[in-house]
């Protein structure tokens, strides 16, 4: 998660290692983070 925030995104390798639940959590966190700017 820290890598995603630091680098501002995911690459295909990262997504391939994640479960659908993890992907959903990341999407929600990124949406929240964007709203805080």
Backbone bond lengths (Angstrom), bond angles and torsions (degrees), N, CA, C in turn:
res aa  C-N    CA-C-N  psi(-1)  N-CA   C-N-CA  omega(-1)  CA-C   N-CA-C  phi
1 X - - - 1.460 - - 1.523 110.52 -
2 X 1.327 116.99 -41.26 1.464 119.69 178.44 1.522 110.71 -60.52
3 X 1.323 116.30 -39.73 1.473 120.46 178.43 1.524 110.46 -61.76
4 X 1.303 117.28 -42.08 1.468 121.54 -179.03 1.533 109.62 -61.40
5 X 1.298 117.12 -46.49 1.456 120.93 -179.04 1.531 110.33 -66.96
6 X 1.310 116.00 -43.91 1.465 121.26 -177.85 1.526 111.07 -63.84
7 X 1.317 116.52 -45.61 1.460 121.21 -174.43 1.526 112.97 -93.58
8 X 1.316 116.51 -10.20 1.453 119.88 175.00 1.514 114.85 75.75
9 X 1.307 117.99 25.12 1.453 118.69 177.18 1.514 113.29 169.57
10 X 1.309 113.90 -177.80 1.454 121.73 -179.55 1.517 109.03 -121.55
11 X 1.315 115.88 147.70 1.462 117.47 170.64 1.528 108.22 -103.44
12 X 1.306 117.03 172.85 1.464 121.06 -175.08 1.521 111.77 -60.88
13 X 1.317 117.77 -34.51 1.467 120.92 178.22 1.523 110.89 -62.93
14 X 1.329 116.16 -43.63 1.468 119.74 -179.99 1.519 111.01 -61.45
15 X 1.321 116.75 -46.92 1.459 121.33 -177.95 1.522 110.60 -63.46
16 X 1.325 116.91 -38.52 1.460 121.25 179.67 1.516 113.48 -61.84
17 X 1.311 117.06 -24.95 1.467 121.71 -178.60 1.522 112.57 -89.75
18 X 1.322 117.05 -8.26 1.459 121.19 -173.62 1.522 112.10 -97.68
19 X 1.328 115.38 147.28 1.461 119.98 173.76 1.526 108.25 -80.69
20 X 1.338 117.61 160.92 1.474 119.60 176.37 1.528 112.64 -55.18
21 X 1.317 116.81 -36.22 1.460 120.36 179.06 1.531 110.39 -65.77
22 X 1.339 116.82 -41.69 1.462 120.29 177.92 1.522 110.86 -61.99
23 X 1.333 116.98 -42.17 1.457 121.17 -179.79 1.531 110.13 -61.79
24 X 1.311 116.90 -42.06 1.473 121.11 178.45 1.524 110.75 -62.03
25 X 1.311 117.00 -43.57 1.466 120.80 179.49 1.519 110.40 -61.79
26 X 1.321 116.99 -44.20 1.465 121.22 179.56 1.524 110.27 -62.24
27 X 1.317 117.37 -42.98 1.464 120.44 179.32 1.525 110.65 -59.97
28 X 1.321 116.45 -44.45 1.459 120.30 -179.76 1.524 111.39 -64.96
29 X 1.329 116.50 -41.08 1.460 119.75 179.34 1.522 111.53 -65.79
30 X 1.330 116.91 -40.72 1.460 119.84 178.90 1.521 111.74 -65.83
31 X 1.326 117.19 -39.26 1.455 120.79 176.91 1.529 110.08 -62.69
32 X 1.310 116.81 -43.72 1.452 121.24 178.18 1.533 110.62 -61.82
33 X 1.323 115.69 -45.86 1.461 121.68 -178.94 1.529 110.52 -60.50
34 X 1.310 117.36 -42.40 1.461 121.43 -179.52 1.525 111.53 -65.47
35 X 1.315 117.41 -34.96 1.459 121.29 179.88 1.533 111.33 -69.95
36 X 1.326 117.00 -24.31 1.471 121.29 -177.81 1.524 112.35 -79.76
37 X 1.307 118.38 -13.53 1.470 121.63 -179.04 1.502 111.38 -73.94
